[in-house]
Amino acid sequence: MILYSLQCAHGHVFDEWFANSGEYDARHAAGQLVCPECGTAEVSKAIMAPRVAKAAPVPAPACTPGGCGGCAFAGHH
């Protein structure tokens, strides 16, 4: 499945799922893509920003029972 951001000739932007890029092409050519806001079939792909997954933050090491002596929690044990 591919999620495309679409935009109509009136500037309304909406998302729609397609099985593949060929399905988008076929539905677009047949005039089957319609703006849900205004109903126009003058629809094209909108410019999309890539979705890049952010790396998970690295957890801080656990403090020892005697304190870790250098982290933000030093002296608070």
A tleap script that builds the chain and sets N, CA, C and O, in Angstrom:
source leaprc.protein.ff14SB
mol = sequence {
  NMET ILE LEU TYR SER LEU GLN CYS ALA HIE
  GLY HIE VAL PHE ASP GLU TRP PHE ALA ASN
  SER GLY GLU TYR ASP ALA ARG HIE ALA ALA
  GLY GLN LEU VAL CYS PRO GLU CYS GLY THR
  ALA GLU VAL SER LYS ALA ILE MET ALA PRO
  ARG VAL ALA LYS ALA ALA PRO VAL PRO ALA
  PRO ALA CYS THR PRO GLY GLY CYS GLY GLY
  CYS ALA PHE ALA GLY HIE CHIE
}
set mol.1.N position { 0.845 -1.188 0.000 }
set mol.1.CA position { 0.000 0.000 0.000 }
set mol.1.C position { 0.887 1.247 0.000 }
set mol.1.O position { 1.937 1.291 0.639 }
set mol.2.N position { 0.429 2.243 -0.732 }
set mol.2.CA position { 1.139 3.517 -0.826 }
set mol.2.C position { 0.167 4.623 -0.439 }
set mol.2.O position { -0.961 4.660 -0.930 }
set mol.3.N position { 0.591 5.510 0.427 }
set mol.3.CA position { -0.212 6.668 0.810 }
set mol.3.C position { 0.288 7.867 0.031 }
set mol.3.O position { 1.439 8.278 0.176 }
set mol.4.N position { -0.585 8.429 -0.800 }
set mol.4.CA position { -0.234 9.625 -1.547 }
set mol.4.C position { -0.989 10.813 -0.971 }
set mol.4.O position { -2.152 10.704 -0.581 }
set mol.5.N position { -0.313 11.929 -0.927 }
set mol.5.CA position { -0.951 13.191 -0.597 }
set mol.5.C position { -1.385 13.783 -1.927 }
set mol.5.O position { -0.566 13.963 -2.828 }
set mol.6.N position { -2.674 14.087 -2.053 }
set mol.6.CA position { -3.227 14.601 -3.301 }
set mol.6.C position { -3.707 16.027 -3.102 }
set mol.6.O position { -4.017 16.443 -1.986 }
set mol.7.N position { -3.763 16.771 -4.203 }
set mol.7.CA position { -4.230 18.155 -4.142 }
set mol.7.C position { -5.134 18.412 -5.336 }
set mol.7.O position { -4.809 18.034 -6.462 }
set mol.8.N position { -6.267 19.054 -5.090 }
set mol.8.CA position { -7.169 19.369 -6.184 }
set mol.8.C position { -6.802 20.732 -6.779 }
set mol.8.O position { -5.947 21.443 -6.251 }
set mol.9.N position { -7.455 21.074 -7.871 }
set mol.9.CA position { -7.184 22.330 -8.567 }
set mol.9.C position { -7.532 23.551 -7.721 }
set mol.9.O position { -7.096 24.662 -8.025 }
set mol.10.N position { -8.315 23.352 -6.660 }
set mol.10.CA position { -8.704 24.452 -5.773 }
set mol.10.C position { -7.809 24.548 -4.538 }
set mol.10.O position { -8.052 25.368 -3.652 }
set mol.11.N position { -6.774 23.708 -4.483 }
set mol.11.CA position { -5.812 23.782 -3.388 }
set mol.11.C position { -6.114 22.928 -2.184 }
set mol.11.O position { -5.371 22.976 -1.203 }
set mol.12.N position { -7.182 22.142 -2.218 }
set mol.12.CA position { -7.492 21.260 -1.086 }
set mol.12.C position { -6.542 20.063 -1.113 }
set mol.12.O position { -6.357 19.440 -2.158 }
set mol.13.N position { -5.952 19.748 0.017 }
set mol.13.CA position { -5.001 18.639 0.116 }
set mol.13.C position { -5.640 17.524 0.943 }
set mol.13.O position { -6.237 17.781 1.989 }
set mol.14.N position { -5.511 16.285 0.465 }
set mol.14.CA position { -6.050 15.129 1.174 }
set mol.14.C position { -5.188 13.918 0.864 }
set mol.14.O position { -4.459 13.910 -0.127 }
set mol.15.N position { -5.267 12.901 1.701 }
set mol.15.CA position { -4.483 11.680 1.538 }
set mol.15.C position { -5.379 10.558 1.046 }
set mol.15.O position { -6.563 10.496 1.379 }
set mol.16.N position { -4.795 9.667 0.246 }
set mol.16.CA position { -5.533 8.493 -0.221 }
set mol.16.C position { -4.573 7.327 -0.393 }
set mol.16.O position { -3.442 7.501 -0.847 }
set mol.17.N position { -5.040 6.120 -0.021 }
set mol.17.CA position { -4.246 4.905 -0.126 }
set mol.17.C position { -4.439 4.261 -1.487 }
set mol.17.O position { -5.540 4.272 -2.037 }
set mol.18.N position { -3.361 3.697 -2.031 }
set mol.18.CA position { -3.393 2.974 -3.298 }
set mol.18.C position { -2.627 1.669 -3.122 }
set mol.18.O position { -1.680 1.598 -2.339 }
set mol.19.N position { -3.039 0.636 -3.852 }
set mol.19.CA position { -2.360 -0.657 -3.777 }
set mol.19.C position { -0.931 -0.538 -4.301 }
set mol.19.O position { -0.025 -1.209 -3.806 }
set mol.20.N position { -0.732 0.322 -5.309 }
set mol.20.CA position { 0.587 0.546 -5.915 }
set mol.20.C position { 0.510 1.797 -6.774 }
set mol.20.O position { -0.563 2.385 -6.913 }
set mol.21.N position { 1.625 2.211 -7.349 }
set mol.21.CA position { 1.634 3.440 -8.147 }
set mol.21.C position { 0.801 3.285 -9.415 }
set mol.21.O position { 0.259 4.268 -9.922 }
set mol.22.N position { 0.692 2.056 -9.935 }
set mol.22.CA position { -0.128 1.809 -11.114 }
set mol.22.C position { -1.608 2.058 -10.857 }
set mol.22.O position { -2.324 2.524 -11.743 }
set mol.23.N position { -2.071 1.748 -9.638 }
set mol.23.CA position { -3.472 2.014 -9.306 }
set mol.23.C position { -3.754 3.507 -9.332 }
set mol.23.O position { -4.791 3.939 -9.835 }
set mol.24.N position { -2.820 4.305 -8.784 }
set mol.24.CA position { -3.001 5.765 -8.851 }
set mol.24.C position { -3.118 6.203 -10.299 }
set mol.24.O position { -4.038 6.943 -10.650 }
set mol.25.N position { -2.194 5.754 -11.150 }
set mol.25.CA position { -2.187 6.161 -12.555 }
set mol.25.C position { -3.500 5.792 -13.255 }
set mol.25.O position { -4.056 6.596 -14.003 }
set mol.26.N position { -3.988 4.583 -13.010 }
set mol.26.CA position { -5.216 4.120 -13.649 }
set mol.26.C position { -6.429 4.923 -13.176 }
set mol.26.O position { -7.257 5.342 -13.985 }
set mol.27.N position { -6.527 5.132 -11.872 }
set mol.27.CA position { -7.671 5.884 -11.337 }
set mol.27.C position { -7.622 7.348 -11.754 }
set mol.27.O position { -8.659 7.959 -12.012 }
set mol.28.N position { -6.424 7.905 -11.821 }
set mol.28.CA position { -6.281 9.295 -12.262 }
set mol.28.C position { -6.706 9.428 -13.716 }
set mol.28.O position { -7.445 10.349 -14.063 }
set mol.29.N position { -6.246 8.517 -14.570 }
set mol.29.CA position { -6.582 8.557 -15.999 }
set mol.29.C position { -8.087 8.377 -16.226 }
set mol.29.O position { -8.644 8.941 -17.168 }
set mol.30.N position { -8.742 7.594 -15.367 }
set mol.30.CA position { -10.179 7.341 -15.503 }
set mol.30.C position { -11.033 8.436 -14.845 }
set mol.30.O position { -12.261 8.383 -14.919 }
set mol.31.N position { -10.397 9.420 -14.206 }
set mol.31.CA position { -11.144 10.484 -13.537 }
set mol.31.C position { -11.839 10.031 -12.274 }
set mol.31.O position { -12.836 10.623 -11.860 }
set mol.32.N position { -11.312 8.972 -11.652 }
set mol.32.CA position { -11.943 8.410 -10.460 }
set mol.32.C position { -11.441 9.026 -9.158 }
set mol.32.O position { -11.935 8.673 -8.087 }
set mol.33.N position { -10.479 9.931 -9.225 }
set mol.33.CA position { -9.988 10.598 -8.018 }
set mol.33.C position { -10.758 11.900 -7.865 }
set mol.33.O position { -10.731 12.755 -8.750 }
set mol.34.N position { -11.436 12.045 -6.750 }
set mol.34.CA position { -12.299 13.196 -6.522 }
set mol.34.C position { -11.958 13.821 -5.181 }
set mol.34.O position { -11.782 13.117 -4.187 }
set mol.35.N position { -11.865 15.145 -5.155 }
set mol.35.CA position { -11.609 15.866 -3.908 }
set mol.35.C position { -12.799 15.685 -2.969 }
set mol.35.O position { -13.934 15.961 -3.358 }
set mol.36.N position { -12.557 15.225 -1.738 }
set mol.36.CA position { -13.667 15.041 -0.795 }
set mol.36.C position { -14.268 16.355 -0.305 }
set mol.36.O position { -15.375 16.366 0.233 }
set mol.37.N position { -13.552 17.454 -0.487 }
set mol.37.CA position { -14.048 18.739 0.005 }
set mol.37.C position { -14.917 19.462 -1.011 }
set mol.37.O position { -15.963 20.005 -0.655 }
set mol.38.N position { -14.491 19.475 -2.291 }
set mol.38.CA position { -15.249 20.241 -3.283 }
set mol.38.C position { -15.798 19.383 -4.428 }
set mol.38.O position { -16.630 19.851 -5.205 }
set mol.39.N position { -15.341 18.137 -4.537 }
set mol.39.CA position { -15.887 17.246 -5.544 }
set mol.39.C position { -15.248 17.311 -6.923 }
set mol.39.O position { -15.665 16.584 -7.825 }
set mol.40.N position { -14.251 18.160 -7.107 }
set mol.40.CA position { -13.613 18.227 -8.418 }
set mol.40.C position { -12.768 16.988 -8.676 }
set mol.40.O position { -12.196 16.401 -7.758 }
set mol.41.N position { -12.702 16.602 -9.958 }
set mol.41.CA position { -11.864 15.472 -10.349 }
set mol.41.C position { -10.513 15.949 -10.869 }
set mol.41.O position { -9.716 15.144 -11.350 }
set mol.42.N position { -10.252 17.238 -10.778 }
set mol.42.CA position { -8.948 17.790 -11.181 }
set mol.42.C position { -7.998 17.621 -9.998 }
set mol.42.O position { -7.790 18.537 -9.203 }
set mol.43.N position { -7.432 16.422 -9.909 }
set mol.43.CA position { -6.615 16.038 -8.759 }
set mol.43.C position { -5.253 15.568 -9.245 }
set mol.43.O position { -5.146 14.891 -10.267 }
set mol.44.N position { -4.213 15.934 -8.504 }
set mol.44.CA position { -2.861 15.469 -8.823 }
set mol.44.C position { -2.123 15.199 -7.515 }
set mol.44.O position { -2.590 15.552 -6.432 }
set mol.45.N position { -0.970 14.571 -7.643 }
set mol.45.CA position { -0.150 14.310 -6.454 }
set mol.45.C position { 0.381 15.630 -5.928 }
set mol.45.O position { 0.848 16.475 -6.692 }
set mol.46.N position { 0.306 15.799 -4.618 }
set mol.46.CA position { 0.867 16.981 -3.972 }
set mol.46.C position { 2.334 16.708 -3.677 }
set mol.46.O position { 2.759 15.554 -3.618 }
set mol.47.N position { 3.092 17.754 -3.497 }
set mol.47.CA position { 4.489 17.600 -3.105 }
set mol.47.C position { 4.507 17.031 -1.698 }
set mol.47.O position { 3.839 17.541 -0.800 }
set mol.48.N position { 5.282 15.962 -1.516 }
set mol.48.CA position { 5.322 15.290 -0.220 }
set mol.48.C position { 6.723 15.334 0.352 }
set mol.48.O position { 7.709 15.156 -0.363 }
set mol.49.N position { 6.797 15.572 1.643 }
set mol.49.CA position { 8.076 15.490 2.340 }
set mol.49.C position { 8.308 14.036 2.718 }
set mol.49.O position { 7.370 13.357 3.136 }
set mol.50.N position { 9.522 13.545 2.584 }
set mol.50.CA position { 9.768 12.158 2.964 }
set mol.50.C position { 9.600 11.971 4.462 }
set mol.50.O position { 9.935 12.851 5.255 }
set mol.51.N position { 9.081 10.822 4.832 }
set mol.51.CA position { 8.925 10.500 6.249 }
set mol.51.C position { 10.132 9.689 6.669 }
set mol.51.O position { 10.298 8.537 6.267 }
set mol.52.N position { 10.967 10.302 7.478 }
set mol.52.CA position { 12.191 9.644 7.922 }
set mol.52.C position { 12.033 9.304 9.396 }
set mol.52.O position { 11.739 10.170 10.221 }
set mol.53.N position { 12.229 8.059 9.706 }
set mol.53.CA position { 12.109 7.628 11.099 }
set mol.53.C position { 13.268 8.194 11.907 }
set mol.53.O position { 14.421 8.166 11.479 }
set mol.54.N position { 12.940 8.697 13.061 }
set mol.54.CA position { 13.974 9.210 13.952 }
set mol.54.C position { 14.551 8.053 14.757 }
set mol.54.O position { 13.836 7.127 15.142 }
set mol.55.N position { 15.833 8.120 15.000 }
set mol.55.CA position { 16.481 7.088 15.811 }
set mol.55.C position { 15.979 7.202 17.246 }
set mol.55.O position { 15.765 8.304 17.752 }
set mol.56.N position { 15.800 6.086 17.878 }
set mol.56.CA position { 15.374 6.077 19.285 }
set mol.56.C position { 16.497 6.630 20.142 }
set mol.56.O position { 17.665 6.323 19.900 }
set mol.57.N position { 16.164 7.449 21.148 }
set mol.57.CA position { 17.208 7.977 22.016 }
set mol.57.C position { 17.895 6.858 22.784 }
set mol.57.O position { 17.262 5.874 23.167 }
set mol.58.N position { 19.160 7.012 22.999 }
set mol.58.CA position { 19.930 6.020 23.753 }
set mol.58.C position { 19.680 6.268 25.234 }
set mol.58.O position { 19.914 7.377 25.714 }
set mol.59.N position { 19.210 5.260 25.972 }
set mol.59.CA position { 18.924 5.473 27.387 }
set mol.59.C position { 20.220 5.696 28.174 }
set mol.59.O position { 21.271 5.139 27.856 }
set mol.60.N position { 20.109 6.511 29.185 }
set mol.60.CA position { 21.257 6.766 30.055 }
set mol.60.C position { 21.547 5.505 30.870 }
set mol.60.O position { 20.629 4.752 31.194 }
set mol.61.N position { 22.808 5.275 31.198 }
set mol.61.CA position { 23.117 4.097 32.014 }
set mol.61.C position { 22.501 4.251 33.401 }
set mol.61.O position { 22.348 5.359 33.915 }
set mol.62.N position { 22.159 3.129 33.983 }
set mol.62.CA position { 21.545 3.136 35.310 }
set mol.62.C position { 22.563 3.586 36.354 }
set mol.62.O position { 23.750 3.275 36.255 }
set mol.63.N position { 22.090 4.309 37.340 }
set mol.63.CA position { 22.953 4.737 38.443 }
set mol.63.C position { 23.257 3.537 39.344 }
set mol.63.O position { 22.433 2.637 39.504 }
set mol.64.N position { 24.429 3.548 39.914 }
set mol.64.CA position { 24.801 2.497 40.867 }
set mol.64.C position { 24.261 2.887 42.233 }
set mol.64.O position { 23.932 4.055 42.442 }
set mol.65.N position { 24.158 1.954 43.168 }
set mol.65.CA position { 23.660 2.287 44.510 }
set mol.65.C position { 24.467 3.399 45.187 }
set mol.65.O position { 23.924 4.134 46.012 }
set mol.66.N position { 25.742 3.532 44.854 }
set mol.66.CA position { 26.567 4.566 45.472 }
set mol.66.C position { 26.516 5.885 44.719 }
set mol.66.O position { 27.202 6.832 45.101 }
set mol.67.N position { 25.733 5.970 43.674 }
set mol.67.CA position { 25.668 7.172 42.860 }
set mol.67.C position { 26.532 6.997 41.617 }
set mol.67.O position { 27.407 6.133 41.570 }
set mol.68.N position { 26.279 7.805 40.642 }
set mol.68.CA position { 27.032 7.641 39.390 }
set mol.68.C position { 28.102 8.720 39.238 }
set mol.68.O position { 28.983 8.605 38.385 }
set mol.69.N position { 28.030 9.747 40.046 }
set mol.69.CA position { 29.090 10.749 40.072 }
set mol.69.C position { 29.358 11.470 38.766 }
set mol.69.O position { 30.503 11.501 38.316 }
set mol.70.N position { 28.385 12.029 38.167 }
set mol.70.CA position { 28.636 12.780 36.940 }
set mol.70.C position { 27.378 13.080 36.152 }
set mol.70.O position { 27.397 13.927 35.259 }
set mol.71.N position { 26.305 12.415 36.460 }
set mol.71.CA position { 25.082 12.691 35.698 }
set mol.71.C position { 24.297 13.791 36.415 }
set mol.71.O position { 24.711 14.293 37.460 }
set mol.72.N position { 23.180 14.141 35.839 }
set mol.72.CA position { 22.329 15.199 36.403 }
set mol.72.C position { 21.773 14.820 37.760 }
set mol.72.O position { 21.316 15.686 38.506 }
set mol.73.N position { 21.805 13.539 38.088 }
set mol.73.CA position { 21.233 13.094 39.357 }
set mol.73.C position { 22.304 12.881 40.425 }
set mol.73.O position { 21.989 12.425 41.523 }
set mol.74.N position { 23.536 13.196 40.131 }
set mol.74.CA position { 24.618 13.014 41.099 }
set mol.74.C position { 24.321 13.808 42.357 }
set mol.74.O position { 23.963 14.984 42.291 }
set mol.75.N position { 24.468 13.175 43.475 }
set mol.75.CA position { 24.214 13.834 44.748 }
set mol.75.C position { 22.770 13.797 45.193 }
set mol.75.O position { 22.441 14.299 46.269 }
set mol.76.N position { 21.895 13.208 44.381 }
set mol.76.CA position { 20.482 13.136 44.729 }
set mol.76.C position { 20.072 11.744 45.139 }
set mol.76.O position { 18.884 11.420 45.118 }
set mol.77.N position { 21.025 10.910 45.512 }
set mol.77.CA position { 20.716 9.523 45.884 }
set mol.77.C position { 20.567 9.396 47.370 }
set mol.77.O position { 20.306 8.304 47.873 }
savepdb mol mol.pdb
quit
